[in-house]
Amino acid sequence: MEKPLKNNVHLILRQTNALSGTPRILRRQALALAQRGQDVSVISESFHSELTSNPKIKCLKTWKWPKNTLFQRQWFDWQAKRLCSKSPGSLVVGHGDTLHQDILFLHTCVHLGADVYPGKHNDKNLSIPFHRMIFEKGSFKVLVCNSHMMKNDLQKRFSVNVPTHIFYPGHDQNLINTINPTAVSEIRQKIKAENKLVLGVITSGNLENRGAFALIKAVAQLPLPERQKVSVLIVGKEGKPEKVYSLASELGIGEQVFWMEPRLDVANLIAAVDIVVHAAKIEAFGMSVLESMALSRPIIATSTVGCAELFPDVQKDYIIERQEPAAIAEKLKVLINQDALRVEMGKANQEIARLHTWEKYDENFLNLIQNY
């Protein structure tokens, strides 16, 4: 992006104050635009301090409808549309929470997820009907997906016929420099893993989908020699963490499983883990997977994790078809016993991750805005 646009850019997302991927991406976009001198506004119900503390970013607050219904989404959309109308000619960039925009960024495969992960939990996911409304009643001139998996599904499902791009999210190129060896040692001591291999699920939440319970079941299925060599670290928001511990106890590995809330020092968490497992039922991308690659970790992932598209050849045998404890256990048994393979996988992952930094993402995003 060589120079700012003449008109304002509106970025729209209901919640920007969270550690999960979509808010992080929007904040990155806002900061990149502001740094280039672009007039930028963020329309949201809540704002992260990264946005409110930046005088170059205008935060336009909407009011949250108290009941968690589809109308809550429509109410936000109506307010966003009204705010955008006050600055005619502005470029509107939506992130799945508004019906009409110029550029639509999507970050979740909600319809594919409902197909591969059916159940009553989908009834509570209001993004499923709202995203359908975007494609059937809304409008956008450019679509940006974060994986080929997402692009292929949306084009087939909704017959998308606008220019469609794939922007893989990035990671902090200085992530490795944020590792604090003392903090890493403290984490490993806390989970009683000084002389063990740590198997980890590092995520913001949604532990069932992202394979935390499947990993616990997989460890319980390992032969005794391998099972005795490992500890399990589960990181992610969980309203009832006793679910993690009760499952581990029922399976006879209660002393080996530990749970933590998400933390800002994600590099220390990943560095404390020897093998990352992200056997998600569905994950449009998986930023923690890319961060694990950047920190040279071997990874077991499902084919329904978008970031697995980036895996080097040595990693591809560790992409399992679906979230199955037996399949996870089979891969773990190999990795637990092959130190050199883990190192080889980690190094290859890091080489790929170097190509997908936030700086590269910023470049792609700003070029898209400039050339719109």
DRENDREN-628258 format. One record per residue: residue number from 1; x negated, y, z negated of N, C-alpha, C in turn. Coordinates in steps of 0.05 Angstrom, whole numbers, plus 5000, padded with zeros to 4 digits. Layout:
(NUM,(X,Y,Z),(X,Y,Z),(X,Y,Z))
...
//
This chain:
(1,(4983,4976,5000),(5000,5000,5000),(4982,5025,5000))
(2,(4980,5038,5023),(4961,5060,5026),(4971,5085,5013))
(3,(4997,5091,5013),(5007,5115,5001),(5035,5109,4990))
(4,(5045,5125,4971),(5071,5120,4960),(5093,5125,4980))
(5,(5116,5112,4977),(5139,5118,4993),(5150,5145,4986))
(6,(5165,5157,5004),(5177,5183,4998),(5199,5180,4977))
(7,(5213,5158,4978),(5236,5154,4961),(5229,5136,4937))
(8,(5247,5137,4917),(5243,5121,4893),(5247,5091,4898))
(9,(5234,5075,4881),(5238,5046,4882),(5252,5038,4856))
(10,(5275,5025,4858),(5289,5015,4835),(5283,4985,4832))
(11,(5273,4977,4808),(5270,4949,4802),(5292,4941,4782))
(12,(5306,4919,4788),(5330,4913,4772),(5328,4885,4759))
(13,(5330,4883,4733),(5330,4858,4718),(5344,4863,4691))
(14,(5361,4845,4683),(5376,4849,4658),(5358,4851,4634))
(15,(5339,4833,4632),(5321,4832,4609),(5292,4834,4617))
(16,(5278,4854,4608),(5250,4857,4615),(5232,4852,4591))
(17,(5244,4848,4568),(5229,4846,4543),(5227,4817,4534))
(18,(5211,4801,4549),(5208,4773,4542),(5181,4763,4552))
(19,(5173,4739,4542),(5147,4728,4550),(5150,4710,4574))
(20,(5174,4704,4583),(5178,4686,4605),(5170,4698,4631))
(21,(5170,4682,4652),(5158,4690,4677),(5170,4713,4692))
(22,(5197,4713,4695),(5210,4734,4710),(5206,4762,4699))
(23,(5209,4767,4673),(5203,4794,4662),(5174,4801,4666))
(24,(5156,4782,4663),(5128,4789,4667),(5122,4798,4696))
(25,(5135,4785,4715),(5131,4792,4743),(5143,4820,4748))
(26,(5167,4826,4738),(5178,4853,4742),(5160,4874,4730))
(27,(5150,4869,4706),(5133,4889,4693),(5108,4893,4710))
(28,(5098,4872,4721),(5074,4874,4738),(5080,4891,4762))
(29,(5103,4887,4774),(5111,4903,4798),(5113,4932,4791))
(30,(5126,4938,4768),(5130,4966,4760),(5103,4980,4755))
(31,(5085,4966,4741),(5059,4978,4735),(5043,4982,4760))
(32,(5044,4963,4779),(5029,4966,4804),(5039,4989,4820))
(33,(5066,4993,4822),(5077,5016,4836),(5069,5042,4823))
(34,(5071,5043,4796),(5065,5068,4782),(5036,5075,4785))
(35,(5018,5055,4785),(4990,5060,4788),(4983,5072,4816))
(36,(4999,5065,4836),(4995,5076,4862),(5009,5103,4866))
(37,(5021,5114,4845),(5034,5140,4847),(5062,5139,4858))
(38,(5074,5115,4859),(5101,5113,4869),(5122,5120,4848))
(39,(5143,5135,4855),(5165,5139,4837),(5179,5113,4833))
(40,(5181,5103,4809),(5192,5077,4803),(5211,5078,4779))
(41,(5234,5066,4781),(5253,5064,4759),(5258,5034,4754))
(42,(5262,5028,4729),(5270,5000,4721),(5298,5002,4709))
(43,(5316,4987,4719),(5344,4986,4709),(5347,4960,4694))
(44,(5353,4962,4668),(5354,4938,4651),(5370,4944,4626))
(45,(5377,4922,4611),(5390,4924,4585),(5370,4928,4563))
(46,(5346,4919,4567),(5325,4922,4547),(5298,4925,4561))
(47,(5280,4938,4546),(5254,4946,4559),(5230,4938,4542))
(48,(5211,4926,4555),(5186,4919,4542),(5170,4945,4538))
(49,(5153,4945,4517),(5137,4968,4511),(5118,4975,4534))
(50,(5110,4956,4550),(5093,4962,4574),(5107,4982,4592))
(51,(5133,4981,4593),(5148,4999,4610),(5154,5025,4596))
(52,(5164,5024,4572),(5172,5049,4558),(5148,5066,4551))
(53,(5124,5054,4548),(5101,5070,4541),(5087,5082,4565))
(54,(5096,5076,4589),(5083,5086,4613),(5099,5110,4623))
(55,(5088,5134,4622),(5103,5158,4630),(5110,5159,4659))
(56,(5097,5142,4675),(5102,5142,4704),(5126,5124,4712))
(57,(5137,5109,4692),(5159,5091,4697),(5184,5102,4683))
(58,(5205,5104,4699),(5231,5114,4688),(5248,5090,4680))
(59,(5256,5089,4655),(5272,5066,4645),(5301,5075,4644))
(60,(5318,5062,4659),(5346,5068,4660),(5362,5046,4647))
(61,(5373,5052,4623),(5385,5031,4607),(5415,5027,4614))
(62,(5423,5002,4615),(5451,4995,4618),(5461,4984,4591))
(63,(5487,4982,4589),(5499,4973,4564),(5508,4944,4568))
(64,(5501,4927,4548),(5506,4899,4550),(5535,4893,4542))
(65,(5549,4878,4559),(5576,4868,4552),(5572,4847,4530))
(66,(5588,4849,4509),(5583,4832,4485),(5587,4802,4489))
(67,(5605,4794,4507),(5610,4766,4511),(5594,4754,4534))
(68,(5583,4731,4528),(5566,4718,4548),(5583,4703,4569))
(69,(5594,4718,4587),(5611,4707,4608),(5601,4717,4635))
(70,(5613,4707,4657),(5605,4716,4683),(5610,4746,4686))
(71,(5631,4756,4673),(5637,4785,4674),(5613,4801,4663))
(72,(5599,4790,4643),(5575,4804,4633),(5555,4809,4655))
(73,(5551,4790,4673),(5534,4794,4696),(5545,4814,4715))
(74,(5571,4812,4720),(5584,4831,4739),(5584,4860,4727))
(75,(5586,4862,4701),(5586,4888,4688),(5558,4901,4691))
(76,(5537,4885,4687),(5510,4895,4692),(5506,4904,4721))
(77,(5516,4887,4739),(5513,4893,4768),(5527,4919,4775))
(78,(5550,4924,4764),(5565,4948,4769),(5550,4973,4759))
(79,(5539,4970,4735),(5523,4993,4724),(5498,4998,4741))
(80,(5484,4976,4749),(5460,4980,4765),(5467,4993,4792))
(81,(5488,4984,4804),(5497,4996,4830),(5503,5026,4826))
(82,(5516,5033,4804),(5523,5061,4799),(5497,5078,4795))
(83,(5478,5067,4781),(5453,5082,4776),(5438,5086,4802))
(84,(5438,5065,4819),(5424,5067,4845),(5437,5088,4863))
(85,(5463,5090,4861),(5478,5109,4879),(5471,5138,4873))
(86,(5459,5143,4849),(5452,5170,4842),(5427,5180,4857))
(87,(5413,5161,4869),(5389,5169,4885),(5390,5155,4912))
(88,(5407,5166,4930),(5410,5155,4957),(5383,5152,4971))
(89,(5381,5131,4986),(5356,5126,5001),(5335,5111,4985))
(90,(5339,5106,4960),(5320,5091,4944),(5318,5062,4954))
(91,(5294,5051,4951),(5290,5023,4957),(5298,5006,4932))
(92,(5316,4988,4936),(5327,4972,4913),(5315,4944,4915))
(93,(5301,4936,4893),(5288,4910,4891),(5302,4895,4868))
(94,(5316,4874,4875),(5331,4858,4855),(5316,4833,4848))
(95,(5322,4823,4824),(5309,4799,4814),(5330,4778,4805))
(96,(5352,4777,4819),(5372,4757,4814),(5395,4766,4795))
(97,(5396,4792,4788),(5416,4801,4770),(5434,4823,4783))
(98,(5431,4827,4809),(5449,4847,4822),(5456,4836,4849))
(99,(5481,4842,4858),(5491,4830,4883),(5478,4843,4908))
(100,(5474,4869,4908),(5465,4883,4932),(5437,4895,4927))
(101,(5419,4890,4945),(5392,4901,4943),(5379,4900,4971))
(102,(5357,4914,4974),(5342,4913,4999),(5324,4888,4999))
(103,(5310,4884,4977),(5292,4861,4975),(5300,4845,4951))
(104,(5304,4819,4955),(5312,4801,4933),(5289,4782,4926))
(105,(5280,4785,4901),(5261,4766,4890),(5276,4746,4873))
(106,(5273,4720,4878),(5284,4700,4861),(5262,4684,4848))
(107,(5267,4675,4823),(5246,4663,4807),(5255,4636,4796))
(108,(5280,4628,4800),(5290,4603,4789),(5307,4588,4811))
(109,(5305,4562,4811),(5320,4545,4830),(5345,4534,4815))
(110,(5364,4552,4809),(5386,4543,4792),(5404,4522,4805))
(111,(5408,4524,4831),(5426,4505,4844),(5412,4478,4848))
(112,(5387,4479,4857),(5371,4454,4859),(5369,4442,4831))
(113,(5365,4458,4811),(5363,4448,4784),(5388,4434,4775))
(114,(5412,4445,4782),(5437,4432,4775),(5440,4405,4789))
(115,(5428,4403,4813),(5429,4378,4828),(5412,4356,4815))
(116,(5387,4364,4808),(5368,4344,4797),(5371,4340,4767))
(117,(5384,4359,4754),(5387,4358,4724),(5417,4364,4718))
(118,(5435,4346,4726),(5464,4351,4721),(5471,4348,4692))
(119,(5493,4360,4685),(5503,4358,4657),(5518,4383,4649))
(120,(5530,4381,4625),(5546,4403,4615),(5530,4429,4610))
(121,(5504,4426,4606),(5487,4449,4601),(5489,4469,4624))
(122,(5494,4459,4648),(5496,4476,4671),(5520,4495,4670))
(123,(5541,4487,4655),(5565,4504,4652),(5558,4530,4639))
(124,(5537,4530,4622),(5530,4554,4608),(5510,4571,4623))
(125,(5500,4561,4645),(5480,4576,4661),(5495,4594,4681))
(126,(5499,4619,4673),(5514,4637,4689),(5499,4646,4714))
(127,(5474,4640,4715),(5459,4647,4740),(5468,4629,4763))
(128,(5479,4606,4757),(5488,4588,4779),(5511,4602,4795))
(129,(5533,4610,4782),(5554,4623,4798),(5545,4651,4808))
(130,(5529,4665,4792),(5522,4692,4801),(5503,4691,4825))
(131,(5484,4673,4825),(5466,4671,4848),(5482,4662,4873))
(132,(5502,4646,4869),(5519,4638,4892),(5533,4663,4903))
(133,(5542,4680,4885),(5555,4705,4893),(5536,4723,4909))
(134,(5510,4723,4901),(5491,4739,4916),(5490,4730,4945))
(135,(5488,4704,4949),(5485,4693,4976),(5511,4694,4992))
(136,(5534,4692,4979),(5559,4690,4993),(5574,4717,4995))
(137,(5570,4735,4975),(5584,4761,4975),(5565,4785,4974))
(138,(5541,4780,4967),(5522,4802,4964),(5507,4808,4989))
(139,(5484,4822,4987),(5469,4829,5010),(5439,4834,5003))
(140,(5422,4827,5021),(5393,4832,5019),(5382,4830,5047))
(141,(5360,4845,5052),(5348,4845,5079),(5322,4829,5080))
(142,(5311,4824,5056),(5286,4808,5054),(5289,4790,5029))
(143,(5281,4765,5032),(5281,4747,5009),(5253,4739,5003))
(144,(5246,4739,4977),(5219,4730,4968),(5223,4707,4948))
(145,(5211,4684,4955),(5212,4661,4938),(5185,4656,4925))
(146,(5184,4641,4904),(5158,4636,4891),(5147,4608,4896))
(147,(5160,4593,4914),(5149,4567,4922),(5163,4558,4948))
(148,(5149,4540,4962),(5162,4528,4986),(5186,4512,4978))
(149,(5185,4499,4955),(5208,4484,4945),(5233,4502,4944))
(150,(5230,4526,4932),(5253,4544,4931),(5262,4553,4958))
(151,(5243,4561,4975),(5250,4571,5002),(5265,4550,5017))
(152,(5255,4526,5017),(5268,4504,5033),(5296,4499,5022))
(153,(5300,4499,4996),(5326,4494,4985),(5346,4516,4992))
(154,(5338,4541,4989),(5356,4564,4994),(5363,4566,5023))
(155,(5344,4561,5041),(5350,4563,5069),(5370,4541,5078))
(156,(5367,4518,5067),(5385,4496,5073),(5412,4500,5060))
(157,(5412,4508,5035),(5437,4510,5020),(5454,4533,5029))
(158,(5442,4556,5035),(5457,4580,5041),(5453,4591,5070))
(159,(5439,4576,5086),(5434,4584,5114),(5422,4613,5115))
(160,(5402,4617,5100),(5389,4644,5098),(5377,4650,5125))
(161,(5383,4674,5136),(5372,4681,5162),(5359,4709,5162))
(162,(5348,4717,5139),(5332,4742,5137),(5303,4734,5134))
(163,(5284,4753,5139),(5256,4747,5134),(5252,4737,5105))
(164,(5238,4714,5103),(5234,4701,5077),(5204,4697,5072))
(165,(5195,4706,5049),(5166,4704,5043),(5163,4687,5018))
(166,(5139,4676,5015),(5131,4661,4991),(5109,4677,4977))
(167,(5114,4687,4953),(5094,4700,4937),(5090,4683,4912))
(168,(5068,4668,4911),(5062,4654,4886),(5055,4674,4864))
(169,(5066,4671,4840),(5057,4689,4818),(5027,4686,4813))
(170,(5016,4705,4798),(4988,4704,4793),(4981,4699,4764))
(171,(4955,4701,4758),(4946,4699,4731),(4924,4720,4726))
(172,(4919,4725,4702),(4899,4745,4695),(4871,4734,4701))
(173,(4857,4747,4719),(4831,4737,4728),(4811,4737,4704))
(174,(4817,4752,4683),(4799,4752,4660),(4810,4734,4637))
(175,(4829,4717,4644),(4841,4700,4624),(4821,4684,4608))
(176,(4801,4673,4621),(4781,4657,4607),(4765,4673,4587))
(177,(4763,4699,4592),(4748,4716,4574),(4764,4724,4549))
(178,(4789,4717,4548),(4806,4723,4525),(4806,4700,4505))
(179,(4793,4678,4512),(4792,4656,4493),(4775,4663,4469))
(180,(4786,4658,4446),(4772,4662,4420),(4765,4634,4409))
(181,(4740,4626,4410),(4733,4599,4400),(4742,4593,4372))
(182,(4741,4614,4355),(4750,4610,4327),(4780,4604,4326))
(183,(4796,4618,4342),(4824,4614,4343),(4831,4586,4354))
(184,(4816,4578,4374),(4820,4551,4386),(4814,4530,4365))
(185,(4792,4533,4351),(4785,4514,4330),(4806,4513,4308))
(186,(4817,4536,4301),(4838,4536,4281),(4863,4522,4290))
(187,(4870,4525,4316),(4893,4511,4326),(4889,4481,4325))
(188,(4866,4472,4333),(4860,4443,4333),(4859,4432,4304))
(189,(4849,4448,4286),(4849,4439,4258),(4877,4437,4247))
(190,(4894,4456,4255),(4922,4457,4245),(4937,4432,4255))
(191,(4931,4422,4278),(4945,4399,4289),(4928,4373,4284))
(192,(4908,4375,4267),(4893,4352,4259),(4880,4337,4283))
(193,(4868,4353,4300),(4858,4341,4325),(4828,4346,4330))
(194,(4813,4349,4308),(4784,4355,4311),(4770,4334,4327))
(195,(4778,4308,4324),(4764,4287,4338),(4782,4272,4357))
(196,(4803,4285,4367),(4822,4273,4385),(4825,4289,4410))
(197,(4837,4276,4430),(4846,4290,4454),(4873,4302,4449))
(198,(4877,4327,4457),(4903,4340,4453),(4918,4340,4479))
(199,(4942,4329,4478),(4961,4330,4501),(4980,4353,4495))
(200,(4985,4370,4515),(5001,4394,4509),(5022,4401,4529))
(201,(5044,4410,4519),(5064,4424,4535),(5064,4453,4526))
(202,(5055,4471,4543),(5053,4500,4535),(5073,4515,4552))
(203,(5094,4526,4540),(5115,4539,4555),(5129,4559,4538))
(204,(5146,4575,4550),(5161,4595,4535),(5185,4583,4520))
(205,(5195,4561,4530),(5219,4549,4518),(5231,4528,4536))
(206,(5257,4521,4531),(5271,4501,4547),(5256,4475,4548))
(207,(5250,4465,4524),(5232,4442,4520),(5243,4417,4533))
(208,(5269,4413,4533),(5281,4389,4545),(5275,4388,4575))
(209,(5280,4410,4589),(5275,4411,4618),(5245,4408,4624))
(210,(5228,4421,4608),(5200,4422,4614),(5184,4399,4604))
(211,(5197,4379,4594),(5184,4353,4590),(5172,4348,4563))
(212,(5178,4365,4543),(5166,4361,4517),(5174,4335,4504))
(213,(5200,4329,4505),(5210,4304,4493),(5201,4280,4509))
(214,(5199,4284,4536),(5189,4262,4553),(5160,4255,4546))
(215,(5144,4276,4540),(5116,4271,4532),(5114,4255,4506))
(216,(5131,4263,4487),(5131,4248,4461),(5137,4218,4466))
(217,(5158,4213,4483),(5165,4186,4489),(5143,4171,4504))
(218,(5129,4186,4521),(5107,4174,4537),(5084,4166,4518))
(219,(5077,4183,4499),(5056,4176,4480),(5063,4152,4464))
(220,(5088,4150,4456),(5097,4126,4441),(5094,4100,4457))
(221,(5095,4103,4484),(5093,4080,4501),(5064,4072,4508))
(222,(5045,4089,4500),(5017,4082,4506),(5008,4058,4490))
(223,(4989,4042,4502),(4977,4021,4486),(4964,4033,4461))
(224,(4962,4017,4440),(4952,4027,4414),(4925,4041,4416))
(225,(4905,4030,4431),(4879,4043,4432),(4881,4071,4443))
(226,(4896,4076,4464),(4899,4102,4475),(4916,4120,4457))
(227,(4937,4109,4445),(4954,4124,4428),(4940,4135,4404))
(228,(4921,4120,4393),(4906,4129,4370),(4886,4151,4376))
(229,(4880,4156,4402),(4861,4176,4409),(4872,4204,4413))
(230,(4899,4207,4410),(4911,4233,4419),(4928,4246,4397))
(231,(4930,4272,4399),(4950,4288,4385),(4966,4303,4406))
(232,(4990,4311,4399),(5008,4324,4417),(5015,4352,4407))
(233,(5012,4372,4423),(5019,4399,4416),(5041,4409,4435))
(234,(5064,4416,4423),(5087,4427,4438),(5089,4456,4431))
(235,(5088,4473,4451),(5091,4502,4446),(5115,4512,4463))
(236,(5134,4524,4450),(5157,4535,4464),(5180,4541,4445))
(237,(5196,4560,4452),(5219,4568,4435),(5238,4544,4433))
(238,(5246,4539,4408),(5264,4517,4402),(5280,4523,4377))
(239,(5306,4526,4381),(5323,4534,4358),(5324,4513,4336))
(240,(5319,4488,4343),(5319,4467,4324),(5293,4450,4327))
(241,(5271,4461,4316),(5246,4446,4319),(5246,4419,4306))
(242,(5265,4415,4288),(5266,4388,4275),(5272,4366,4296))
(243,(5283,4374,4319),(5288,4355,4340),(5262,4343,4350))
(244,(5241,4360,4351),(5215,4350,4360),(5204,4330,4340))
(245,(5205,4338,4315),(5193,4321,4294),(5209,4295,4289))
(246,(5236,4297,4291),(5252,4273,4286),(5248,4253,4308))
(247,(5246,4262,4333),(5240,4243,4354),(5213,4229,4351))
(248,(5193,4245,4344),(5166,4234,4340),(5166,4214,4317))
(249,(5181,4220,4295),(5182,4202,4272),(5196,4176,4280))
(250,(5218,4178,4295),(5233,4155,4303),(5216,4136,4320))
(251,(5198,4148,4335),(5181,4132,4353),(5155,4123,4340))
(252,(5151,4130,4315),(5128,4121,4300),(5102,4137,4304))
(253,(5105,4162,4315),(5082,4179,4320),(5085,4206,4306))
(254,(5100,4207,4285),(5106,4232,4271),(5082,4247,4262))
(255,(5060,4233,4255),(5036,4246,4246),(5019,4257,4268))
(256,(5027,4252,4293),(5010,4260,4316),(5023,4283,4332))
(257,(5046,4292,4325),(5061,4311,4341),(5065,4337,4325))
(258,(5059,4360,4339),(5061,4386,4325),(5074,4406,4344))
(259,(5090,4424,4333),(5104,4444,4348),(5097,4472,4339))
(260,(5095,4490,4358),(5090,4518,4352),(5108,4536,4368))
(261,(5114,4559,4357),(5128,4580,4372),(5109,4591,4394))
(262,(5121,4602,4415),(5104,4615,4435),(5088,4638,4423))
(263,(5064,4642,4433),(5046,4663,4423),(5035,4679,4447))
(264,(5026,4703,4440),(5014,4720,4461),(4987,4710,4470))
(265,(4972,4697,4452),(4945,4687,4460),(4947,4660,4474))
(266,(4960,4660,4497),(4964,4635,4511),(4938,4622,4519))
(267,(4917,4637,4524),(4892,4625,4532),(4881,4607,4509))
(268,(4884,4616,4484),(4875,4599,4462),(4891,4573,4460))
(269,(4917,4575,4465),(4933,4551,4464),(4925,4531,4485))
(270,(4921,4541,4510),(4914,4523,4531),(4886,4512,4526))
(271,(4868,4528,4516),(4840,4519,4511),(4839,4498,4489))
(272,(4859,4498,4472),(4860,4478,4451),(4870,4451,4461))
(273,(4880,4450,4485),(4891,4426,4497),(4872,4414,4517))
(274,(4870,4387,4517),(4852,4373,4535),(4866,4364,4561))
(275,(4891,4357,4559),(4908,4349,4582),(4934,4364,4580))
(276,(4941,4379,4601),(4967,4393,4602),(4987,4376,4616))
(277,(5011,4373,4604),(5032,4358,4616),(5056,4377,4621))
(278,(5064,4380,4646),(5087,4397,4653),(5105,4381,4671))
(279,(5117,4361,4659),(5135,4343,4674),(5164,4354,4674))
(280,(5167,4377,4685),(5193,4391,4684),(5213,4377,4703))
(281,(5238,4377,4695),(5259,4367,4713),(5262,4386,4737))
(282,(5259,4412,4731),(5258,4432,4753),(5243,4456,4743))
(283,(5226,4467,4759),(5210,4491,4752),(5203,4504,4779))
(284,(5216,4527,4784),(5211,4540,4810),(5182,4546,4815))
(285,(5167,4554,4795),(5138,4556,4797),(5124,4544,4773))
(286,(5123,4559,4751),(5109,4550,4727),(5084,4564,4722))
(287,(5086,4589,4712),(5062,4606,4708),(5042,4594,4688))
(288,(5052,4579,4669),(5034,4567,4649),(5018,4545,4663))
(289,(5028,4533,4684),(5013,4513,4699),(4990,4526,4713))
(290,(4995,4549,4726),(4973,4563,4739),(4952,4572,4719))
(291,(4961,4582,4696),(4942,4590,4675),(4925,4567,4666))
(292,(4938,4543,4664),(4923,4519,4656),(4902,4512,4678))
(293,(4909,4516,4703),(4890,4511,4724),(4867,4530,4722))
(294,(4873,4555,4716),(4852,4576,4714),(4832,4569,4691))
(295,(4842,4555,4671),(4825,4548,4648),(4815,4519,4650))
(296,(4814,4509,4674),(4801,4483,4680),(4813,4460,4666))
(297,(4839,4460,4664),(4852,4437,4651),(4864,4417,4672))
(298,(4860,4391,4667),(4874,4371,4684),(4904,4372,4677))
(299,(4920,4367,4696),(4949,4370,4692),(4965,4347,4704))
(300,(4985,4339,4689),(5005,4320,4699),(5031,4336,4703))
(301,(5042,4336,4727),(5066,4351,4733),(5084,4335,4751))
(302,(5109,4344,4752),(5129,4331,4769),(5129,4345,4796))
(303,(5140,4331,4816),(5141,4342,4843),(5161,4365,4845))
(304,(5177,4369,4824),(5196,4391,4823),(5185,4415,4808))
(305,(5159,4417,4806),(5146,4440,4795),(5133,4455,4819))
(306,(5141,4480,4824),(5132,4494,4847),(5102,4497,4848))
(307,(5089,4502,4825),(5061,4507,4824),(5045,4482,4833))
(308,(5057,4459,4832),(5043,4434,4841),(5037,4435,4870))
(309,(5050,4453,4885),(5043,4457,4913),(5014,4466,4917))
(310,(5003,4479,4896),(4976,4489,4897),(4955,4469,4890))
(311,(4963,4446,4879),(4943,4427,4868),(4923,4418,4889))
(312,(4897,4416,4881),(4877,4405,4899),(4881,4375,4902))
(313,(4866,4363,4921),(4870,4335,4927),(4866,4317,4903))
(314,(4846,4323,4886),(4841,4305,4863),(4863,4306,4843))
(315,(4881,4326,4844),(4903,4328,4826),(4928,4315,4836))
(316,(4929,4309,4862),(4955,4301,4874),(4965,4274,4865))
(317,(4947,4257,4856),(4956,4231,4845),(4969,4235,4817))
(318,(4968,4259,4807),(4979,4264,4780),(5004,4281,4782))
(319,(5016,4281,4806),(5043,4292,4810),(5062,4268,4811))
(320,(5079,4267,4791),(5098,4244,4789),(5125,4254,4801))
(321,(5140,4235,4811),(5164,4241,4826),(5185,4256,4809))
(322,(5189,4245,4784),(5209,4257,4767),(5200,4254,4738))
(323,(5215,4266,4720),(5209,4266,4691),(5216,4238,4680))
(324,(5196,4221,4678),(5200,4194,4668),(5177,4188,4648))
(325,(5183,4182,4623),(5162,4176,4603),(5143,4154,4612))
(326,(5153,4133,4626),(5135,4112,4634),(5115,4122,4655))
(327,(5124,4139,4673),(5105,4150,4693),(5084,4168,4680))
(328,(5093,4184,4661),(5074,4201,4647),(5054,4184,4632))
(329,(5063,4164,4618),(5045,4146,4603),(5025,4133,4621))
(330,(5033,4125,4645),(5014,4112,4663),(4992,4131,4671))
(331,(4998,4156,4676),(4977,4175,4684),(4960,4183,4659))
(332,(4972,4185,4636),(4957,4191,4612),(4937,4170,4606))
(333,(4944,4145,4609),(4926,4123,4603),(4900,4125,4619))
(334,(4903,4133,4644),(4879,4136,4661),(4862,4160,4651))
(335,(4875,4183,4647),(4860,4207,4640),(4847,4205,4612))
(336,(4861,4192,4594),(4850,4190,4567),(4823,4175,4567))
(337,(4820,4156,4586),(4797,4139,4587),(4776,4148,4607))
(338,(4781,4170,4621),(4762,4179,4642),(4754,4208,4638))
(339,(4734,4212,4622),(4725,4240,4616),(4716,4254,4642))
(340,(4701,4240,4659),(4691,4253,4683),(4713,4262,4702))
(341,(4734,4246,4704),(4756,4252,4721),(4771,4277,4711))
(342,(4774,4279,4685),(4787,4303,4673),(4771,4328,4680))
(343,(4744,4326,4678),(4727,4349,4684),(4729,4356,4714))
(344,(4729,4336,4731),(4731,4340,4760),(4757,4354,4767))
(345,(4779,4344,4755),(4805,4356,4761),(4806,4385,4751))
(346,(4795,4390,4728),(4795,4417,4717),(4780,4437,4734))
(347,(4756,4428,4743),(4740,4446,4760),(4754,4452,4787))
(348,(4766,4431,4799),(4781,4435,4824),(4805,4454,4820))
(349,(4818,4450,4798),(4841,4468,4792),(4832,4497,4789))
(350,(4810,4501,4776),(4800,4528,4772),(4793,4542,4798))
(351,(4782,4527,4816),(4775,4538,4843),(4800,4548,4857))
(352,(4821,4532,4856),(4846,4540,4869),(4858,4564,4855))
(353,(4857,4564,4829),(4870,4586,4814),(4856,4613,4820))
(354,(4831,4612,4826),(4817,4637,4832),(4829,4652,4856))
(355,(4843,4637,4872),(4856,4649,4896),(4883,4662,4890))
(356,(4892,4658,4865),(4920,4666,4858),(4920,4683,4833))
(357,(4907,4706,4834),(4906,4724,4811),(4928,4745,4814))
(358,(4933,4760,4792),(4952,4781,4793),(4944,4803,4813))
(359,(4918,4807,4816),(4908,4827,4835),(4917,4820,4863))
(360,(4915,4794,4870),(4925,4785,4896),(4955,4788,4899))
(361,(4969,4782,4877),(4998,4786,4878),(5005,4815,4882))
(362,(4992,4833,4868),(4997,4862,4871),(4993,4870,4900))
(363,(4971,4860,4912),(4965,4868,4940),(4988,4859,4958))
(364,(4998,4835,4955),(5019,4825,4971),(5045,4840,4967))
(365,(5051,4846,4941),(5075,4860,4934),(5075,4889,4946))
(366,(5053,4903,4941),(5051,4931,4951),(5052,4932,4981))
(367,(5040,4913,4995),(5042,4912,5024),(5070,4908,5033))
(368,(5085,4891,5019),(5113,4886,5026),(5129,4912,5023))
(369,(5125,4926,5001),(5140,4951,4997),(5132,4972,5018))
(370,(5107,4974,5023),(5097,4994,5042),(5108,4989,5070))
(371,(5110,4964,5078),(5117,4957,5105),(5147,4951,5108))
(372,(5162,4955,5087),(5191,4949,5089),(5204,4967,5110))
//
